[in-house]
Amino acid sequence: MSTPDSQIVIIRTLENILSQEDPLSLIEAGAPLCEYDSEVPYLMSLLEDTKSLDELNTKLPKFFFERFGLNFHDYSSVATKIWAAWGGVAMSE
Protein backbone atom coordinates (compact mmCIF):
# COMPACT_ATOMS: atom_id res chain seq x y z
CA MET A 1 0.00 0.00 0.00
CA SER A 2 1.35 3.38 -0.90
CA THR A 3 1.72 6.10 1.68
CA PRO A 4 0.99 9.79 1.16
CA ASP A 5 4.74 10.45 1.20
CA SER A 6 5.41 7.89 -1.53
CA GLN A 7 2.58 9.34 -3.61
CA ILE A 8 4.13 12.79 -3.34
CA VAL A 9 7.52 11.40 -4.34
CA ILE A 10 6.19 9.68 -7.45
CA ILE A 11 4.07 12.69 -8.44
CA ARG A 12 7.04 15.06 -8.18
CA THR A 13 9.32 12.58 -9.94
CA LEU A 14 6.92 12.13 -12.84
CA GLU A 15 6.38 15.90 -13.09
CA ASN A 16 10.16 16.39 -13.29
CA ILE A 17 10.61 13.66 -15.90
CA LEU A 18 7.89 15.08 -18.11
CA SER A 19 9.12 18.67 -17.85
CA GLN A 20 12.74 17.65 -18.50
CA GLU A 21 11.94 15.26 -21.35
CA ASP A 22 9.23 17.55 -22.81
CA PRO A 23 7.93 14.69 -24.98
CA LEU A 24 5.73 16.92 -27.14
CA SER A 25 8.15 19.88 -27.19
CA LEU A 26 5.52 22.08 -25.55
CA ILE A 27 7.94 23.66 -23.08
CA GLU A 28 10.45 24.20 -25.85
CA ALA A 29 7.69 26.04 -27.73
CA GLY A 30 7.09 28.38 -24.77
CA ALA A 31 4.65 26.51 -22.51
CA PRO A 32 5.31 26.77 -18.75
CA LEU A 33 7.48 24.17 -17.02
CA CYS A 34 4.38 22.84 -15.27
CA GLU A 35 2.62 22.12 -18.59
CA TYR A 36 2.49 18.36 -18.03
CA ASP A 37 1.81 18.42 -14.27
CA SER A 38 -1.95 18.05 -14.57
CA GLU A 39 -1.44 14.88 -16.61
CA VAL A 40 0.45 13.05 -13.87
CA PRO A 41 -2.62 11.61 -12.08
CA TYR A 42 -3.84 10.22 -15.41
CA LEU A 43 -0.39 8.87 -16.14
CA MET A 44 -0.31 7.18 -12.74
CA SER A 45 -3.64 5.48 -13.52
CA LEU A 46 -2.18 4.26 -16.79
CA LEU A 47 0.91 2.96 -14.97
CA GLU A 48 -1.20 1.04 -12.47
CA ASP A 49 -2.55 -1.04 -15.36
CA THR A 50 0.78 -1.43 -17.15
CA LYS A 51 2.86 -4.59 -16.71
CA SER A 52 6.05 -3.81 -18.61
CA LEU A 53 8.17 -1.15 -20.26
CA ASP A 54 7.18 -2.53 -23.67
CA GLU A 55 3.52 -2.10 -22.77
CA LEU A 56 4.19 1.46 -21.60
CA ASN A 57 5.93 2.22 -24.89
CA THR A 58 2.79 1.03 -26.66
CA LYS A 59 0.42 3.03 -24.44
CA LEU A 60 2.23 6.40 -24.32
CA PRO A 61 1.50 7.53 -27.89
CA LYS A 62 -2.24 7.01 -27.33
CA PHE A 63 -2.04 8.66 -23.90
CA PHE A 64 -0.42 11.83 -25.23
CA PHE A 65 -2.68 11.94 -28.26
CA GLU A 66 -5.80 11.63 -26.08
CA ARG A 67 -4.57 14.24 -23.60
CA PHE A 68 -3.07 16.79 -26.02
CA GLY A 69 -4.22 15.87 -29.52
CA LEU A 70 -0.54 15.63 -30.43
CA ASN A 71 1.78 12.74 -30.95
CA PHE A 72 5.48 12.11 -31.28
CA HIS A 73 7.10 9.16 -32.99
CA ASP A 74 9.37 7.87 -30.21
CA TYR A 75 8.62 7.84 -26.51
CA SER A 76 11.26 5.28 -25.57
CA SER A 77 13.45 7.68 -23.57
CA VAL A 78 10.62 9.16 -21.52
CA ALA A 79 9.00 5.71 -21.13
CA THR A 80 12.23 4.25 -19.76
CA LYS A 81 12.59 7.04 -17.21
CA ILE A 82 8.92 6.86 -16.19
CA TRP A 83 9.07 3.08 -15.85
CA ALA A 84 12.25 3.25 -13.75
CA ALA A 85 10.73 5.87 -11.46
CA TRP A 86 7.47 3.94 -11.13
CA GLY A 87 9.31 0.69 -10.39
CA GLY A 88 11.57 2.36 -7.86
CA VAL A 89 8.61 3.68 -5.89
CA ALA A 90 6.73 0.40 -6.12
CA MET A 91 9.77 -1.50 -4.85
CA SER A 92 10.24 0.81 -1.88
CA GLU A 93 6.67 0.34 -0.60
Disulfide bonds with the S-S distance in Angstrom:
none
